Amino acid sequence: MSLTRAILLRASKSQWLAQQVMRRRFAKRAVKRFLPGEELEDALTVAADLATRSIGSILTKLGENLAEVAEADAVRDHYLGAFDHIKRRGLPSVVSVKPTQLGLDHSIDICAEHLEVLAQAAQSAGSMLWIDMEDSTYVDRTLDLYRGVKSRHERVGLALQSYLRRTPVDLQSLLPLKPIIRLVKGAYAESAEVAFPAKRDTDQAYFDLSDVLLRAAAEGDALPIFGTHDLGLIDRILARANELGVRGEEGAFEIHMLYGIRMAEQRALAERGQTVGTLLSYGNAWFPWYLRRLAERPANVWFVLRSMITRDSVR
């Protein structure tokens, strides 16, 4: 793990640093480039604009690891309201939630109940529900939650992280479910025994897992979503998909990126007919999320500094 990545991940866990940074004007200015705002309405407004450009959106409220299990009820109700807005406005939007937002730290049964309610709401709204993946200590419980809700609801997806050494086995275990998988690289501090410390190994693992998912998609056994801003990797994936006859233009796979990063490239992909989704994170608990995003690719630190000077990089 690079020194910059290690520092960013360590800093993301500091409540004191969060309090100091979040009130600074320069920090709010930097974050504003990558978050549509703190309220759901802010995210919905951006989602509607993206829809005019044939780009879908993924809505997620920042925050995790609740102090009290009762707080999970409020999170569930917030997302139920999000599905109501999606249905009423006819938006091509979906919701992504972290299990710890729904009380996983306190009770897996309560978390499962909340996921069931949200999956039903997603179905009623003509949308879908994403279950995000957190650090490696949550993987087994999150896989169990996904298997349970996916057995009852088709339109439920799960994020998997390529930097975890265990992910190839986890993916194989999920293929009988005909899963919807969003493949990401990973953004938590993990030991070398658990995750690849070198970026090149994570990148290779990502492509190898992409190949497995595309082969499954060719047989109608998976819907792959590739969550990455790595344009070289995207080109390799598109080429492999073409070899296998998997058509992104027909929705057989999707490419997702974050709001505010490579927006021109997102639009270009959509204009070519590729199915594209933009992750819209919102809320006031942005500090740990923001630093983990930077840590995914430390070069993003310089991207952020440049974006504070010029608007063109995020338009």
C-alpha positions in Angstrom: 0.0 0.0 0.0 1.4 3.4 -1.0 2.2 5.9 1.8 -0.4 8.4 0.4 -3.2 5.8 0.4 -2.3 4.6 3.9 -2.4 8.2 5.2 -5.7 8.9 3.6 -7.3 5.7 4.9 -6.0 6.4 8.4 -7.2 10.0 8.3 -10.7 8.8 7.2 -11.2 7.2 10.6 -10.4 10.3 12.6 -13.4 12.1 14.1 -11.3 14.9 15.3 -9.8 15.5 11.8 -13.3 15.3 10.3 -14.6 18.0 12.7 -11.6 20.2 11.8 -11.8 19.8 8.1 -15.5 19.8 7.5 -15.9 23.3 8.7 -13.1 24.7 6.4 -14.2 26.6 3.3 -11.6 25.1 1.0 -12.8 21.5 2.0 -16.4 22.3 1.3 -15.4 23.8 -2.0 -13.5 20.7 -3.0 -16.3 18.3 -1.9 -19.0 20.3 -3.6 -17.4 19.2 -6.9 -18.2 15.6 -6.2 -21.5 15.8 -4.2 -24.7 17.3 -5.6 -25.6 18.5 -2.1 -26.6 17.4 1.4 -30.3 16.8 0.7 -32.1 14.1 -1.3 -33.7 16.8 -3.4 -30.2 17.9 -4.5 -29.4 14.4 -5.7 -32.8 14.1 -7.4 -32.3 17.4 -9.3 -29.0 16.2 -10.7 -30.5 12.8 -11.5 -33.2 14.4 -13.6 -30.5 16.4 -15.5 -28.5 13.3 -16.1 -31.6 11.5 -17.4 -31.8 14.1 -20.2 -28.4 12.9 -21.3 -29.4 9.2 -21.2 -27.4 8.6 -18.0 -28.9 6.7 -15.1 -28.1 7.5 -11.4 -27.5 5.7 -8.2 -28.6 7.5 -5.0 -26.8 6.9 -1.7 -27.0 8.8 1.5 -23.7 9.1 3.3 -23.3 7.6 6.7 -22.6 4.2 8.2 -22.0 2.4 11.5 -25.0 3.6 13.4 -24.7 4.3 17.2 -28.2 2.9 17.9 -30.1 0.3 16.1 -33.2 2.5 16.2 -31.5 4.9 13.8 -31.8 2.2 11.1 -35.6 2.9 11.0 -35.0 6.5 10.0 -32.5 5.3 7.2 -35.1 2.8 5.9 -37.8 5.5 5.9 -35.5 7.9 4.1 -34.9 5.4 1.3 -38.5 4.5 1.1 -39.1 8.2 0.4 -36.4 8.1 -2.2 -38.2 5.3 -4.0 -41.4 7.3 -3.9 -39.7 10.2 -5.6 -38.1 8.0 -8.2 -41.5 6.5 -9.1 -43.4 9.8 -9.1 -40.8 11.5 -11.3 -40.1 8.6 -13.6 -36.4 8.8 -13.0 -33.9 6.1 -14.2 -32.5 6.0 -10.7 -31.8 3.3 -8.2 -30.8 3.3 -4.5 -27.6 2.0 -2.9 -27.4 1.3 0.8 -24.7 0.1 3.2 -25.9 -2.7 5.6 -24.4 -0.9 8.5 -26.8 2.0 7.7 -29.6 -0.5 8.4 -28.3 -1.7 11.7 -26.0 -4.6 10.7 -23.6 -3.8 13.6 -26.4 -4.4 16.0 -28.6 -7.1 14.5 -28.4 -9.0 11.2 -32.1 -9.9 11.5 -33.2 -6.3 11.7 -30.9 -5.4 8.8 -32.4 -8.2 6.8 -35.9 -7.0 7.6 -35.1 -3.5 6.4 -33.5 -4.8 3.2 -36.6 -6.8 2.5 -38.8 -3.7 2.9 -36.5 -1.7 0.6 -36.4 -4.4 -2.0 -40.2 -4.5 -2.1 -40.2 -0.7 -2.5 -37.7 -0.9 -5.3 -39.8 -3.4 -7.2 -42.9 -1.3 -6.8 -41.1 1.8 -8.1 -39.7 0.0 -11.1 -36.3 0.6 -9.7 -33.7 -1.6 -8.0 -31.8 -1.9 -4.7 -28.0 -2.0 -4.4 -26.3 -3.5 -1.4 -23.0 -1.9 -0.9 -19.9 -3.8 0.4 -18.0 -2.4 3.4 -14.7 -3.6 4.9 -13.7 -7.2 4.9 -15.1 -7.9 8.4 -18.6 -7.5 6.9 -18.2 -9.6 3.8 -19.7 -12.9 5.0 -22.7 -11.2 6.6 -23.3 -9.1 3.6 -23.2 -12.1 1.3 -25.7 -13.9 3.5 -28.0 -10.8 3.4 -27.7 -10.7 -0.4 -28.4 -14.3 -0.9 -31.6 -14.0 1.2 -33.1 -11.0 -0.4 -32.0 -12.0 -4.0 -33.9 -15.3 -3.6 -37.1 -13.2 -3.3 -36.4 -10.2 -5.4 -34.7 -10.2 -8.9 -33.7 -6.6 -9.0 -31.2 -6.5 -6.2 -27.5 -6.0 -6.7 -24.3 -6.4 -4.7 -21.0 -4.6 -4.8 -17.8 -6.8 -4.8 -14.3 -5.5 -4.3 -11.5 -6.7 -6.6 -8.7 -6.0 -4.1 -10.0 -8.6 -1.7 -8.2 -11.9 -2.2 -11.3 -13.9 -1.5 -13.5 -12.2 -4.1 -13.0 -14.8 -6.9 -14.4 -17.5 -4.7 -17.2 -15.3 -3.5 -18.2 -14.4 -7.1 -18.3 -18.1 -8.1 -20.5 -18.9 -5.1 -23.0 -16.2 -6.2 -23.2 -17.1 -9.9 -26.0 -19.7 -9.4 -28.2 -16.8 -8.2 -27.8 -15.0 -11.6 -26.5 -12.0 -9.6 -26.3 -8.3 -10.4 -22.8 -7.4 -9.4 -21.1 -3.9 -9.3 -17.4 -4.6 -9.4 -15.3 -1.9 -7.7 -11.6 -1.9 -6.7 -12.0 -1.3 -3.0 -11.4 1.6 -0.6 -10.9 0.4 2.9 -7.7 -0.2 4.9 -7.0 -3.9 4.8 -4.0 -6.1 5.7 -1.8 -7.6 2.9 -3.2 -11.0 4.0 -6.7 -9.9 3.1 -6.3 -7.5 0.2 -3.7 -6.9 -2.6 -1.4 -4.1 -1.4 -0.2 -3.4 -5.0 -2.4 -1.5 -7.4 -1.2 -3.6 -10.3 -2.5 -6.7 -8.6 -5.9 -5.1 -7.8 -6.1 -4.0 -11.5 -5.4 -7.5 -12.8 -7.8 -9.0 -10.3 -10.4 -6.5 -11.5 -10.0 -7.5 -15.2 -10.0 -11.2 -14.3 -13.2 -10.8 -12.4 -14.6 -8.8 -15.3 -13.9 -11.6 -17.6 -15.8 -14.1 -15.4 -18.8 -11.7 -15.2 -18.8 -11.1 -18.9 -18.7 -14.8 -19.6 -21.7 -15.2 -17.3 -23.5 -12.3 -19.0 -23.0 -14.0 -22.3 -25.0 -16.9 -21.0 -27.6 -14.7 -19.4 -26.4 -15.7 -15.9 -25.3 -12.3 -14.6 -25.6 -8.5 -15.0 -22.2 -7.0 -14.6 -21.7 -3.4 -13.6 -18.2 -2.0 -13.8 -17.6 0.8 -11.3 -14.3 2.4 -12.3 -12.8 5.6 -13.6 -9.8 3.7 -15.1 -10.2 4.5 -18.8 -7.5 2.0 -19.8 -9.3 -0.7 -17.9 -12.7 0.3 -19.3 -11.2 0.0 -22.9 -10.0 -3.5 -22.1 -13.4 -4.5 -20.7 -15.2 -3.1 -23.7 -12.9 -5.0 -26.0 -13.5 -8.2 -24.1 -17.2 -7.7 -24.1 -17.1 -7.2 -27.9 -15.2 -10.5 -28.3 -17.8 -12.3 -26.2 -20.7 -10.7 -28.0 -22.0 -9.0 -24.8 -23.6 -5.7 -25.8 -23.4 -2.8 -23.4 -25.7 -0.9 -25.8 -28.4 -3.5 -25.0 -28.0 -3.2 -21.3 -26.1 -6.5 -21.0 -23.5 -4.6 -18.8 -23.1 -1.1 -17.4 -20.4 1.3 -16.5 -20.7 3.4 -13.4 -18.7 6.3 -12.2 -18.9 8.9 -9.5 -20.5 12.3 -10.0 -17.9 15.0 -10.7 -15.3 12.6 -12.1 -14.8 12.1 -15.8 -18.2 13.5 -16.6 -17.2 14.2 -20.2 -16.2 10.6 -20.6 -19.5 9.5 -19.0 -21.4 11.5 -21.5 -19.3 10.2 -24.4 -20.0 6.6 -23.4 -23.7 7.3 -23.2 -23.7 9.0 -26.5 -22.2 5.9 -28.0 -25.1 3.9 -26.6 -23.3 2.4 -23.7 -25.4 2.0 -20.5 -23.9 4.4 -18.0 -24.8 5.2 -14.4 -23.5 8.0 -12.1 -23.2 7.5 -8.4 -24.8 10.5 -6.6 -23.7 10.6 -2.9 -25.3 13.2 -0.7 -25.5 14.1 3.0 -23.3 15.7 5.6 -21.3 12.7 6.6 -19.0 13.1 3.7 -15.5 13.2 5.3 -14.7 9.4 5.6 -16.3 8.7 2.2 -14.4 11.5 0.5 -11.0 10.4 1.8 -11.7 6.8 0.9 -12.5 7.9 -2.7 -9.2 9.8 -2.8 -7.4 6.7 -1.4 -8.7 4.5 -4.2 -6.4 6.3 -6.5 -4.0 8.7 -4.8 -3.5 10.5 -8.1 -7.1 11.8 -7.4 -5.6 14.1 -4.8 -4.0 16.1 -7.7 -7.2 15.8 -9.7 -9.1 17.4 -6.8 -6.6 20.3 -6.6 -6.9 20.9 -10.3 -10.7 20.8 -10.1 -10.7 23.5 -7.4 -9.0 25.8 -10.0 -10.9 24.8 -13.2 -14.5 23.8 -13.6 -14.0 22.2 -17.0 -12.6 19.0 -15.5 -15.9 18.0 -13.9 -18.4 19.3 -16.4 
